[in-house]
Amino acid sequence: MSVIGLRAPVVPARLRGPVRVLLRQHRRSLWAAGALLALGIALVVGLRIWVAVASSDELCADGDTTRCGDDTYLSTHARSATEIYLSDGGTVALLLAGLIGVFVAGPLIARELESGTFRLAWAQSVSPAQWLAARLALPAALVTAGVTILVLVYRWGWSGIRSNPNASGLGWYESGVQPALGPTAVAYALLAVAVGALCAVVVRRTVLSMGLTALVLGTVMLGFGKRRYELWPTDRSLGPDGPSGDAWYVHTGMLTASGKELYWADCFKAGTTLPEDPASCLRDQGGVTYFADYHPVSHFWPLQLVETGILLALAALAVALAFRVLGRRHG
């Protein structure tokens, strides 16, 4: 069968043979991945259509179905359900990266190392380095394209719903949202490919490699989720009103006359309850001026790009270690 006209992803000529073999071996997994991609796109588009259709029941520009200007706000079921679904977009992106890493670690690499079928490829003028490179290049190219599409579709769905001033749980800084809004999602997927390959060549056992990959990726994701706010310097607002706009509050409290920072968390000790006047707790310690350390919306891209850079650096390190381990064991 002629293959003239077919364009593989940017893959050196010496890798095209192993890549074709991988495509044939794992075509069912590729179809399943394509189906998941289509399902994700259809879900976001369907939610937006649902909200648009239900908007006929909204009486106010802000999506309220009750009398405009009163003290009650009630959105349509379509809008509230869509907010709930989209508020977990970042979590889904991380779970998807985890699945990618587990697949690379297990069925793609470790299973062949465990069963010994890799020897057949190496006996056909394919070096160990080329064999591993093919198993990295193909999933890296596919997940970059697929996750990029999902990010663009999710941003489209998120921005349309987030534009409502009463939207809940869709802040750009939310841990369930932020990882799916930019290149961070692609970086997590590429890190998953690299970590999966490294765990596979080190452990060489399918189930153990998959478990170790999930553990490493989960630790990295949890760490960034807890400390993401430290990736870029915060701004500081002074006064009781706090910053305006869509701000991500990091620390709040009061400053003493000497500039010492007193945090609200310091007032909550084991066995104590919130005082009737919370500010009195900090005033008793010398607090005189309210302050808030926060990330304004303009910090979104710096935070995204710094996290993306760190993840890609970790991915490059994992790839280099994987080739080094494979080279030491098999030359």
Buried (B, 14 or more C-beta within 10 A) or exposed (E): EEEEEEEBEEBEEEBBBBBBBBEEBBEEEBEEBEEBBEEBBEBBEEBBEBBEEBEEEBEBEEBBBBEEEEEEEEBBEBBBBBBEBBBBBBBBBBEBBBBBBBBBBBBBBBBBBBEEEBEEBEEEEBBBEBBBBBBBBBBBBBBBEBBBEBBEBBBEBBEBBBEBEEBEEBBBBBBBBBBBBBBBBBBBBBBBBBBBBBBBBBBBBBEBBBBBBBEBBEEBBEEBBEEBBEBBEBBBBEEEEBBEEEBBBBBBBBBBEEEEBBBBEEBEEEEEEEEEEEBEBBBEBEBEEBBBBBBBEEBBEEBBBBBBBBBBEBBEEBBEBBBEBBBEEBE
